[in-house]
Amino acid sequence: MESLTPFQRKMLIGSILSASFLFLFNQFLLITAFPQIMADFGINATQVQWLTNSFLLTTTILIPTMGYFMGRFSTRVLTLVAIGFFIVGTGLAIIAPSFSLLIVARVVQAIGAGMMLPLVQTVLLLVYPIEKRGYAMGLMTMVVNVAPAIGPSIAGYIVDLYNWRFLFWLVLPLTIVLFILNAKYMRNITDQATSRLDIPSLVLSAVGFAGIILAISNSSVYGFNNSFVLIPALVGVLALALFIWKQLRMDAPMLNLHLFKRKWFVHGTILTFVISILLLSTETLLPLFIQDGQNRSAFISGMVLLPGTLLLSLTAFLSGKWFDRFGGKILGLIGYSTLLITFVWFSLMGAETSVASMIICFSLFMGAVGITMTPATAIAMNALKQEDLAHGTAILNTLKQFGAALGVTVLTTIVSLNAAKPDHSYVEGTLIGLRWAFLTMSILSLVALLLVIFAQNRSKSSNTLM
C-alpha cells in the first residue's frame, strides 16, 4: 500500500467519492422519466422497471467478484476501468434507438458501478483508522443515499423541460472530468495477492439472483402459477443454494461466507439489507403515487423528494460521528421507530393528499434512513479483521443491491397487480396497490426495530456498539 500525504489522501477520497456519487446519481436518475420513456417506446410499468432492475442485477452479479479483482489488480487500474465502462454506457444510452438497446446501455453503465461500489468502501476503510470508521461510513452513506435521492429531483425538472435523453447528456461530461481527476490522484492502497476467479461460482450467483428477480417480475404479467414464474424461481433458488454450498467448501471462495459466523456482521448486514429495500422502493413508488395516483407532474414529484434529500445528507454525515461517540442502539431505536411511523402515514395517503404532507412525511423518512444506514454499515464492518474487509464489503454491497432490486420488483408487482384488476379504474387500483406496498414496508420497519430492541449492547472498546 502506497503511503499518502495529507493532500494526496484528501484528493484520493474526494475523487473516488465523487465518482461513486455520480454513478449512484445516475442509477436512479430515470425514475421520474419512466412515464415519458413508457410513452416513447410503447411499454408498460413492469417493462420500464427493468431500466432499474437490469442496473441493479448487473451490479449484484459483479460485486461478489470484487474481492478477487481487488486482490489481483491495483486500486488505480480498477477505478479507471470502472469509470471507462460508465462513459461507454452513457454514450450508448444517448443514442439508443430502442428500449432493448437502452437496457444494454444501462448494463454497461452498471458494470462500472458494480466495480466502484465495493471499491470506494474498501478504500475508505483502509484510509481511516478503526476509531474513525463511523465518520468514514458517514461519508459513504451520505454519498450512497443522497446521490440516488437527488437524482429524481433534478430529473423531474429536466424531463418536464426537455426529454429523458438529456439526462445522459448531463452525466457524460461530468464522468469524463472524474476520469481525469482519478487518473491524476488515485493511488494503489490495496495489497495485491495471487488469486483466481472461480467461474462456476460467478455463473451460479448470476443465475441465482437473476432467476429470482425475473420470477417476481414475471408474476405481475403471468400470475404466480405460471411456468414463466415457477421455472426461473426454482432455477434461481437452486443456483443460489449451490453457490452458497460451493463457497463454504472452497479454500479460496469468491465470497467468504464464513464471515456470517460473526454475529455483529450478520446483525449489521440484515439491517443494511432492510434499509436498502425501503430506500429505493420508496423513491420509486412515491413518484408513481404522485404522477399516476394524483396526476401531478414529474417536476412536482421531484420537488417532493428534494427536501428529504437535503435532510438525508445531514443525518447521514452526523450519524457517523454520533455512532463513534454513542454507539448504534439509540440511533437505531430513533431511526426505525420513525421509519415505522412514516410508512403507516404513507399507507393512509390518497388522491387528495397535499404536497406539503408528502414532503413532511418523505423528509422524516429520509432523515431516519440517514440515522440508520451509517451505524448498520459500521457495525458490520467493525466486526471484521482488516484482511476480511474486501470480502466483507463485497458481501454487504451484493446484498444491498440485491435487496434494492428485490424490494422494487416485489413492491411494484403488488402495485401492478392491483392496477390491472378489472373491478376498478387504473388510478384506483394503483392507489390500492401503493397502500399495500407501504403497509408491507411498515412491517419490514417493525422487524428491523425489534431486531435493534432485542440486540445486546457491546462494550465501547469493541467498536461494534449496538
C-alpha positions as CSV (number, residue, x, y, z in Angstrom):
1,M,0.0,0.0,0.0
2,E,1.4,3.4,-1.0
3,S,2.0,6.0,1.7
4,L,-0.1,9.1,1.2
5,T,0.5,12.8,2.2
6,P,-2.5,14.6,3.7
7,F,-3.2,16.4,0.4
8,Q,-3.0,13.1,-1.6
9,R,-5.4,11.4,0.9
10,K,-7.9,14.3,0.6
11,M,-7.7,14.3,-3.2
12,L,-8.0,10.5,-3.4
13,I,-11.0,10.4,-1.1
14,G,-12.6,13.3,-2.9
15,S,-12.1,11.9,-6.4
16,I,-13.3,8.4,-5.6
17,L,-16.3,9.6,-3.6
18,S,-17.2,12.0,-6.4
19,A,-17.1,9.1,-8.9
20,S,-19.3,6.9,-6.6
21,F,-21.7,9.8,-6.2
22,L,-22.1,10.2,-10.0
23,F,-22.6,6.5,-10.5
24,L,-25.3,6.3,-7.9
25,F,-26.9,9.6,-9.0
26,N,-27.2,8.1,-12.5
27,Q,-28.6,4.8,-11.2
28,F,-31.9,6.3,-10.2
29,L,-31.9,9.3,-12.5
30,L,-34.5,7.8,-14.8
31,I,-37.2,7.1,-12.2
32,T,-39.2,10.3,-12.7
33,A,-38.7,9.9,-16.5
34,F,-40.4,6.5,-16.6
35,P,-43.8,7.8,-17.8
36,Q,-42.1,9.6,-20.7
37,I,-39.9,6.5,-21.6
38,M,-43.0,4.3,-21.5
39,A,-44.8,6.6,-24.0
40,D,-41.7,6.8,-26.3
41,F,-41.2,3.1,-26.5
42,G,-44.8,1.9,-26.0
43,I,-44.0,-0.2,-22.9
44,N,-45.8,-0.8,-19.6
45,A,-44.8,-0.1,-16.0
46,T,-43.4,-3.6,-15.4
47,Q,-41.2,-3.4,-18.5
48,V,-39.8,0.0,-17.8
49,Q,-38.8,-1.1,-14.3
50,W,-36.1,-3.2,-16.0
51,L,-34.1,0.0,-16.5
52,T,-33.6,-0.1,-12.8
53,N,-33.6,-3.9,-12.4
54,S,-31.0,-4.5,-15.1
55,F,-28.7,-2.0,-13.5
56,L,-29.2,-3.5,-10.0
57,L,-28.8,-7.1,-11.2
58,T,-25.6,-6.4,-13.1
59,T,-24.1,-4.7,-10.0
60,T,-25.3,-7.6,-7.8
61,I,-23.7,-10.1,-10.1
62,L,-20.4,-8.2,-10.4
63,I,-19.9,-7.0,-6.8
64,P,-19.1,-10.6,-5.5
65,T,-16.1,-10.8,-7.9
66,M,-14.5,-7.6,-6.5
67,G,-12.8,-9.5,-3.6
68,Y,-10.8,-11.3,-6.4
69,F,-10.3,-8.2,-8.5
70,M,-9.1,-6.0,-5.6
71,G,-6.6,-8.7,-4.8
72,R,-5.5,-9.1,-8.4
73,F,-5.3,-5.5,-9.7
74,S,-4.3,-2.1,-8.3
75,T,-6.9,0.4,-7.0
76,R,-6.0,2.9,-9.7
77,V,-6.5,0.4,-12.6
78,L,-9.9,-0.8,-11.2
79,T,-11.1,2.8,-10.7
80,L,-10.2,3.9,-14.2
81,V,-11.7,0.8,-15.8
82,A,-14.9,1.3,-13.9
83,I,-15.2,4.9,-15.0
84,G,-14.4,3.9,-18.6
85,F,-17.2,1.4,-18.7
86,F,-19.5,4.1,-17.3
87,I,-18.5,6.6,-20.0
88,V,-19.2,4.0,-22.8
89,G,-22.6,3.0,-21.3
90,T,-23.6,6.7,-21.0
91,G,-22.7,7.3,-24.6
92,L,-24.7,4.3,-25.7
93,A,-27.8,5.5,-23.8
94,I,-27.7,8.8,-25.5
95,I,-28.0,7.2,-29.0
96,A,-30.1,4.1,-28.1
97,P,-32.9,3.8,-30.8
98,S,-34.9,1.1,-29.0
99,F,-35.8,0.1,-25.4
100,S,-33.7,-3.1,-25.7
101,L,-30.5,-1.1,-26.6
102,L,-31.3,1.3,-23.8
103,I,-31.3,-1.7,-21.4
104,V,-27.9,-2.8,-22.9
105,A,-26.5,0.7,-22.2
106,R,-27.7,0.5,-18.6
107,V,-26.0,-2.8,-18.2
108,V,-22.7,-1.4,-19.5
109,Q,-23.0,1.5,-17.0
110,A,-23.8,-1.0,-14.3
111,I,-20.5,-2.9,-14.9
112,G,-18.7,0.3,-13.9
113,A,-20.9,0.9,-10.9
114,G,-20.6,-2.7,-9.7
115,M,-16.8,-2.3,-9.6
116,M,-16.9,1.1,-8.0
117,L,-19.3,0.4,-5.0
118,P,-17.2,-2.1,-3.1
119,L,-14.0,-0.3,-4.2
120,V,-14.9,3.0,-2.6
121,Q,-16.0,1.4,0.7
122,T,-12.7,-0.6,0.9
123,V,-10.7,2.5,0.2
124,L,-12.4,4.5,3.0
125,L,-11.9,1.6,5.5
126,L,-8.2,1.4,4.7
127,V,-7.6,5.1,4.7
128,Y,-9.3,5.8,8.0
129,P,-8.3,4.1,11.3
130,I,-10.9,1.9,13.1
131,E,-11.8,4.6,15.7
132,K,-13.0,6.8,12.7
133,R,-14.9,4.1,10.9
134,G,-18.2,5.8,11.8
135,Y,-17.0,9.0,10.2
136,A,-15.8,7.1,7.1
137,M,-19.0,5.2,6.8
138,G,-20.9,8.5,7.3
139,L,-19.2,10.0,4.3
140,M,-20.0,6.9,2.2
141,T,-23.6,6.7,3.5
142,M,-24.1,10.4,2.6
143,V,-22.9,9.6,-1.0
144,V,-24.7,6.3,-1.3
145,N,-28.1,7.6,-0.1
146,V,-28.1,11.3,-1.3
147,A,-27.0,10.6,-4.8
148,P,-30.0,8.3,-5.7
149,A,-32.3,10.6,-3.8
150,I,-31.3,13.8,-5.5
151,G,-31.3,12.2,-9.0
152,P,-35.1,12.0,-9.4
153,S,-35.4,15.6,-8.1
154,I,-33.2,17.0,-10.8
155,A,-34.5,14.6,-13.4
156,G,-38.1,15.7,-12.8
157,Y,-37.2,19.3,-13.6
158,I,-35.2,18.3,-16.7
159,V,-37.8,15.9,-18.1
160,D,-40.5,18.5,-17.9
161,L,-38.3,21.0,-19.9
162,Y,-36.5,18.7,-22.3
163,N,-36.6,14.9,-22.6
164,W,-35.1,11.8,-20.9
165,R,-32.0,11.6,-23.2
166,F,-30.8,15.0,-21.9
167,L,-30.3,13.3,-18.6
168,F,-27.4,11.3,-20.1
169,W,-26.0,14.4,-21.8
170,L,-25.9,15.9,-18.3
171,V,-23.9,12.9,-16.9
172,L,-21.4,12.3,-19.7
173,P,-19.1,15.4,-19.4
174,L,-19.1,15.1,-15.6
175,T,-17.9,11.5,-15.9
176,I,-15.1,12.5,-18.3
177,V,-13.9,15.1,-15.8
178,L,-13.9,12.5,-13.0
179,F,-11.9,10.1,-15.2
180,I,-9.2,12.8,-15.5
181,L,-9.2,13.5,-11.7
182,N,-8.9,9.9,-10.8
183,A,-6.2,9.3,-13.3
184,K,-4.2,12.1,-11.6
185,Y,-4.9,11.5,-7.9
186,M,-5.8,7.8,-7.5
187,R,-3.1,5.7,-5.8
188,N,-2.9,2.0,-5.1
189,I,-3.8,1.4,-1.4
190,T,-4.8,-2.2,-1.6
191,D,-2.3,-5.1,-1.4
192,Q,-2.2,-7.5,-4.4
193,A,-2.2,-11.2,-3.9
194,T,-2.2,-14.3,-6.1
195,S,-5.8,-15.4,-6.6
196,R,-8.1,-16.8,-9.2
197,L,-11.7,-16.2,-10.2
198,D,-13.9,-19.2,-9.9
199,I,-16.1,-19.0,-13.0
200,P,-18.7,-21.7,-11.8
201,S,-19.3,-19.6,-8.7
202,L,-19.8,-16.5,-10.8
203,V,-22.3,-18.3,-13.1
204,L,-24.2,-19.7,-10.1
205,S,-24.6,-16.3,-8.4
206,A,-25.6,-14.6,-11.7
207,V,-28.2,-17.3,-12.5
208,G,-29.5,-17.3,-8.9
209,F,-30.0,-13.6,-8.5
210,A,-31.4,-13.1,-12.0
211,G,-33.8,-16.0,-11.7
212,I,-35.4,-14.8,-8.5
213,I,-35.8,-11.2,-9.8
214,L,-37.1,-12.4,-13.2
215,A,-39.7,-14.7,-11.5
216,I,-41.0,-11.9,-9.3
217,S,-41.2,-9.5,-12.2
218,N,-43.0,-12.0,-14.4
219,S,-45.6,-12.7,-11.7
220,S,-47.1,-9.3,-12.4
221,V,-47.8,-10.3,-16.0
222,Y,-48.5,-14.0,-15.9
223,G,-49.6,-14.6,-12.3
224,F,-47.9,-16.8,-9.7
225,N,-48.9,-20.3,-11.1
226,N,-47.2,-19.9,-14.5
227,S,-44.1,-21.6,-15.8
228,F,-42.6,-18.2,-16.6
229,V,-42.6,-17.6,-12.8
230,L,-42.1,-21.0,-11.3
231,I,-39.2,-22.2,-13.5
232,P,-36.9,-19.1,-13.1
233,A,-37.8,-19.1,-9.3
234,L,-36.8,-22.7,-9.0
235,V,-33.7,-22.3,-11.0
236,G,-32.7,-19.2,-9.1
237,V,-33.2,-20.7,-5.6
238,L,-31.3,-23.9,-6.6
239,A,-28.4,-21.9,-8.2
240,L,-28.1,-19.7,-5.0
241,A,-28.2,-22.8,-2.8
242,L,-25.4,-24.4,-4.9
243,F,-23.4,-21.1,-4.8
244,I,-23.6,-21.0,-1.0
245,W,-22.6,-24.7,-0.7
246,K,-19.7,-24.2,-3.0
247,Q,-18.4,-21.1,-1.2
248,L,-18.5,-22.8,2.1
249,R,-16.4,-25.7,0.8
250,M,-13.8,-23.8,-1.2
251,D,-10.3,-22.9,0.2
252,A,-10.4,-19.6,-1.7
253,P,-14.0,-18.7,-2.2
254,M,-15.3,-15.9,-4.4
255,L,-17.2,-14.7,-1.4
256,N,-16.0,-15.7,2.1
257,L,-19.4,-16.6,3.5
258,H,-17.7,-17.9,6.7
259,L,-17.9,-14.2,7.8
260,F,-21.5,-14.9,8.6
261,K,-20.3,-16.7,11.7
262,R,-19.7,-13.3,13.2
263,K,-22.8,-12.2,15.0
264,W,-22.4,-8.5,14.5
265,F,-21.5,-8.8,10.9
266,V,-24.8,-10.6,10.4
267,H,-26.7,-8.1,12.5
268,G,-25.4,-5.1,10.5
269,T,-25.9,-6.8,7.2
270,I,-29.5,-7.6,7.9
271,L,-30.3,-4.1,8.9
272,T,-28.5,-2.7,5.8
273,F,-30.4,-5.2,3.6
274,V,-33.7,-3.9,5.0
275,I,-32.8,-0.2,4.6
276,S,-31.8,-0.8,1.0
277,I,-35.2,-2.3,0.3
278,L,-37.0,0.6,1.9
279,L,-35.0,3.4,0.4
280,L,-35.1,2.5,-3.3
281,S,-38.7,1.2,-3.1
282,T,-39.9,4.5,-1.5
283,E,-38.1,6.6,-4.1
284,T,-39.6,4.5,-6.9
285,L,-43.2,4.3,-5.5
286,L,-43.6,7.9,-4.4
287,P,-43.2,9.4,-7.9
288,L,-45.6,6.8,-9.2
289,F,-48.1,7.8,-6.5
290,I,-47.7,11.5,-7.3
291,Q,-47.8,11.2,-11.1
292,D,-50.2,8.3,-11.7
293,G,-52.2,8.4,-8.4
294,Q,-52.6,12.2,-8.2
295,N,-52.0,13.2,-11.8
296,R,-49.3,15.7,-10.9
297,S,-46.1,16.5,-13.0
298,A,-42.7,14.9,-12.9
299,F,-41.4,18.3,-11.6
300,I,-43.7,18.1,-8.6
301,S,-42.7,14.6,-7.8
302,G,-39.0,15.7,-7.9
303,M,-39.7,18.6,-5.7
304,V,-41.4,16.4,-3.1
305,L,-38.2,14.3,-2.9
306,L,-35.7,17.3,-2.7
307,P,-36.2,18.5,1.0
308,G,-35.8,14.9,2.2
309,T,-32.6,14.5,0.2
310,L,-31.1,17.5,2.0
311,L,-32.1,16.2,5.4
312,L,-30.6,12.8,4.5
313,S,-27.3,14.4,3.6
314,L,-27.2,16.0,7.0
315,T,-28.3,13.0,9.1
316,A,-26.1,10.5,7.2
317,F,-23.0,12.6,7.9
318,L,-23.8,13.4,11.5
319,S,-24.9,9.8,12.3
320,G,-21.3,8.6,11.6
321,K,-20.0,11.0,14.3
322,W,-22.8,10.0,16.7
323,F,-22.1,6.4,16.2
324,D,-18.4,6.9,17.0
325,R,-19.5,8.6,20.2
326,F,-22.7,6.9,21.4
327,G,-22.9,3.6,19.6
328,G,-25.7,2.4,17.4
329,K,-28.6,1.3,19.6
330,I,-30.0,4.7,20.4
331,L,-29.7,5.7,16.8
332,G,-31.4,2.5,15.7
333,L,-34.3,3.0,18.1
334,I,-35.0,6.5,16.9
335,G,-34.5,5.7,13.2
336,Y,-36.5,2.6,12.9
337,S,-39.4,3.9,15.0
338,T,-39.5,6.9,12.7
339,L,-39.5,4.6,9.6
340,L,-42.4,2.7,11.0
341,I,-44.4,5.9,11.6
342,T,-43.7,7.2,8.1
343,F,-44.8,4.1,6.3
344,V,-48.1,3.9,8.2
345,W,-48.5,7.6,7.3
346,F,-47.7,6.8,3.6
347,S,-50.3,4.0,3.6
348,L,-53.0,6.4,4.7
349,M,-52.4,8.9,1.9
350,G,-54.8,9.2,-1.1
351,A,-55.5,11.1,-4.2
352,E,-56.3,14.3,-2.3
353,T,-53.2,14.3,0.0
354,S,-51.4,17.6,-0.1
355,V,-47.9,18.2,-1.4
356,A,-46.9,19.6,1.9
357,S,-48.0,16.4,3.7
358,M,-46.0,14.3,1.3
359,I,-42.9,16.5,1.7
360,I,-43.0,16.3,5.5
361,C,-43.5,12.5,5.5
362,F,-40.8,11.8,3.0
363,S,-38.4,14.2,4.8
364,L,-38.9,12.3,8.1
365,F,-38.4,9.0,6.2
366,M,-35.1,10.2,4.6
367,G,-33.8,11.6,7.9
368,A,-34.5,8.2,9.5
369,V,-32.6,6.4,6.7
370,G,-29.6,8.7,7.3
371,I,-29.7,7.9,11.0
372,T,-29.9,4.1,10.5
373,M,-27.8,3.3,7.4
374,T,-24.4,4.5,8.7
375,P,-24.5,2.6,12.0
376,A,-25.7,-0.5,10.3
377,T,-22.8,-0.5,7.9
378,A,-20.2,0.4,10.5
379,I,-21.4,-2.3,12.8
380,A,-21.0,-4.9,10.1
381,M,-17.5,-3.7,9.0
382,N,-16.2,-3.2,12.6
383,A,-16.9,-6.9,13.2
384,L,-14.2,-7.9,10.6
385,K,-10.5,-8.1,10.6
386,Q,-8.6,-5.9,8.1
387,E,-7.8,-8.8,5.8
388,D,-11.5,-9.6,5.6
389,L,-12.6,-6.1,4.5
390,A,-12.6,-6.8,0.8
391,H,-14.9,-9.8,1.1
392,G,-17.0,-8.1,3.8
393,T,-17.7,-5.1,1.6
394,A,-18.4,-7.3,-1.4
395,I,-20.9,-9.3,0.6
396,L,-22.5,-6.2,2.1
397,N,-22.8,-4.4,-1.3
398,T,-24.1,-7.5,-3.1
399,L,-26.9,-7.9,-0.6
400,K,-27.7,-4.2,-0.7
401,Q,-28.0,-4.2,-4.4
402,F,-30.0,-7.4,-4.4
403,G,-32.2,-6.1,-1.7
404,A,-32.9,-2.9,-3.6
405,A,-33.7,-4.9,-6.8
406,L,-35.8,-7.4,-4.9
407,G,-37.8,-4.8,-3.0
408,V,-38.6,-2.7,-6.0
409,T,-39.6,-5.8,-8.0
410,V,-41.9,-7.2,-5.3
411,L,-43.5,-3.9,-4.4
412,T,-44.0,-2.6,-8.0
413,T,-45.5,-6.0,-8.7
414,I,-48.0,-5.5,-5.9
415,V,-48.9,-2.2,-7.4
416,S,-49.2,-3.5,-11.0
417,L,-51.4,-6.5,-10.0
418,N,-53.9,-4.2,-8.2
419,A,-53.8,-1.6,-11.0
420,A,-54.7,-4.3,-13.6
421,K,-57.8,-5.6,-11.7
422,P,-60.9,-5.1,-13.8
423,D,-63.2,-4.2,-10.9
424,H,-61.8,-0.7,-10.6
425,S,-60.1,2.0,-12.6
426,Y,-56.3,2.1,-13.2
427,V,-55.9,5.1,-10.8
428,E,-58.0,3.4,-8.1
429,G,-56.1,0.2,-8.5
430,T,-52.7,2.0,-8.4
431,L,-53.7,3.7,-5.1
432,I,-54.8,0.4,-3.6
433,G,-51.6,-1.3,-4.6
434,L,-49.5,1.5,-3.2
435,R,-51.3,1.3,0.1
436,W,-50.5,-2.4,0.3
437,A,-46.9,-1.7,-0.7
438,F,-46.4,0.9,2.0
439,L,-48.0,-1.4,4.6
440,T,-45.6,-4.1,3.6
441,M,-42.7,-1.7,4.2
442,S,-44.1,-0.8,7.6
443,I,-43.8,-4.5,8.5
444,L,-40.2,-4.6,7.5
445,S,-39.5,-1.4,9.5
446,L,-41.1,-3.1,12.6
447,V,-38.9,-6.2,12.1
448,A,-35.8,-4.0,12.0
449,L,-36.9,-2.1,15.1
450,L,-37.5,-5.4,17.0
451,L,-34.0,-6.6,15.9
452,V,-32.5,-3.4,17.4
453,I,-34.6,-3.6,20.6
454,F,-33.5,-7.1,21.4
455,A,-29.9,-6.7,20.4
456,Q,-27.5,-6.7,23.4
457,N,-25.1,-3.8,23.9
458,R,-21.4,-4.3,23.2
459,S,-18.6,-2.7,25.1
460,K,-17.4,0.6,23.8
461,S,-13.9,-0.8,23.2
462,S,-15.3,-3.3,20.6
463,N,-16.2,-0.5,18.2
464,T,-19.3,-2.5,17.3
465,L,-21.8,-0.9,19.6
466,M,-25.5,-1.7,19.1
